Amino acid sequence: MNSTLLSLLAFAPLVLAAVLLVGLHWPAKRAMPVVFVVTALIALTAWEMTFNRVLASTLQGLILTLSILWIIFGAILLLNTLKHSGAITAIRGGFSNISPDRRVQVIIVAWLFGCFIEGASGFGTPAAVAAPLLVALGFPALGAVMVGMMIQSTPVSFGAVGTPIVVGVTGGLDRAGITESLVANGSDWETFYRLITSEVAIMHALIGILMPLFMVMMLTRFFGRNRSWREGLSIAPFAVFAGIAFVIPYAAAGVFLGPEFPSMIGALVGLMIVVPAAKAGFLLPKTPWDFADAREWPVEWMGNIEIKLDSLTAKAPMSMALAWLPYLLLAALLVLSRVHEGVKAFFTQNLVVGWSNILGEAGVSGSIQFLYLPGGIMVLVVLATFLLHRMKFSELRDALGESSKTLLGAGFVLLFTIPMVRILINSGVNMADLPSMPRAMAELVAGSVGDIYPFFAASVGALGAFIAGSNTVSNLMMAQFQFDTAQLIGVSSAMLIAAQAVGAAAGNMVAIHNIVAASATVGLLGREGQTIRMTIIPTVYYLVMAGLITMIALHLIGISDPLV
């Protein structure tokens, strides 16, 4: 079999996933088991991997799946706990009287608060939290979903305390092989990993400055009385100010602290700066902007669920300080566990389960650090919240039940997706003397487009997120392919992996899974196509900008890394 056919065969699992999920509209829980079986068959036959290595790779993938599920569980449990304690309602209520201008409300509620929820919880929760809040404030349901989906951009690479990088990029790369090459070049994995994180943060920051302005312009164009871009543009000074207030601390956190912190820190600092500025009327137009009377709205704008701020919970009012305290505690524990050596040692050395050289296969290993992973820290914060907010056991039980149901929904798909990815990555050890499947894919791409490929690297990540509905899964599927392509065309592999992560974040704006989740919260199921037709606009902006930044960084500035 010639190299081109082999490369096409290596692409087959990804193409099959796209066909089943997008073309045939199969649910992921039905499509991904089929893709896993096809991947295993290709590995056993065309690549002549041993059955033992395929099985070991599958077990390695299951260990990684448990790590991701542990993070998802912690993130969703914390959000549900705060919902049942009344904290989310208190936080929502605090946004209701900042400004009567709908453009200001969308910047503060969707952009800043939504970015914080993404940083803390991820997995589509910002749109599901922000959309009902916007409807409660008087936004049309379709507009709330559109804006909610636009949150799924800049903060997503560092969502759920960094899961798309911490698990997605790390789990999607042949870490053992890359570490060996790095050591041979006088570097190490930690340096390479921090370089990727820094480049992701800087690229997102450069593009994300304009996302608040995009939000208000989309809102006034599609949902304003005059259908005007200009009415959104008129608040540009304040919108850009809000963008800068978020992206500067966001980028600094990515460069100096790591992937767990940028979205949360950027949002917290942004809220502390932008909310007082809005109350003082800083950079705001003299005339507030509002929608037409709700009686004039088209029927397709309306959801079938009525949401009111004062009916979200029957619990007694909670102070804003107490409501925010669990999130501040989460941020403090995360920083301590990553920066303080003594605390870090405790978290990394206790409650660790691992398996080296699974089934005797060299380099195929996996471990779960239950305390050090963000999931463990979030569970600790949940226990603290139970005491701080004086919750009842029944409330915590309900939060546990709701979180477990969400976990089961996500878990089944990941049980097949991540083992499939590990088979692809570990396929370099085979009896046919072939390169790994991601390497074979990269050889085809490098031979076809060569030096201009970096412009499309982010779009490849977005395609993966559109197919899988997840930045993390896109990174898992495509990171090694991006790495190998960079090696073949002689550019910085860290930069192409960063472009992959940025593009995968942008792809969430059109990911049907996330749109369905957000639409369901405001009673708009069945109108997902309308939302995609609008959110494709900021998605294209994001991908074009990411492509241009990647090309400039590699071919004009000459950014490099230890492996070039």
Order of alpha helices (4+ residues) and beta strands (2+ residues): alpha-alpha-alpha-alpha-alpha-alpha-alpha-alpha-alpha-alpha-alpha-alpha-alpha-alpha-alpha-alpha-alpha-beta-beta-alpha-alpha-alpha-alpha-alpha-alpha-alpha-alpha
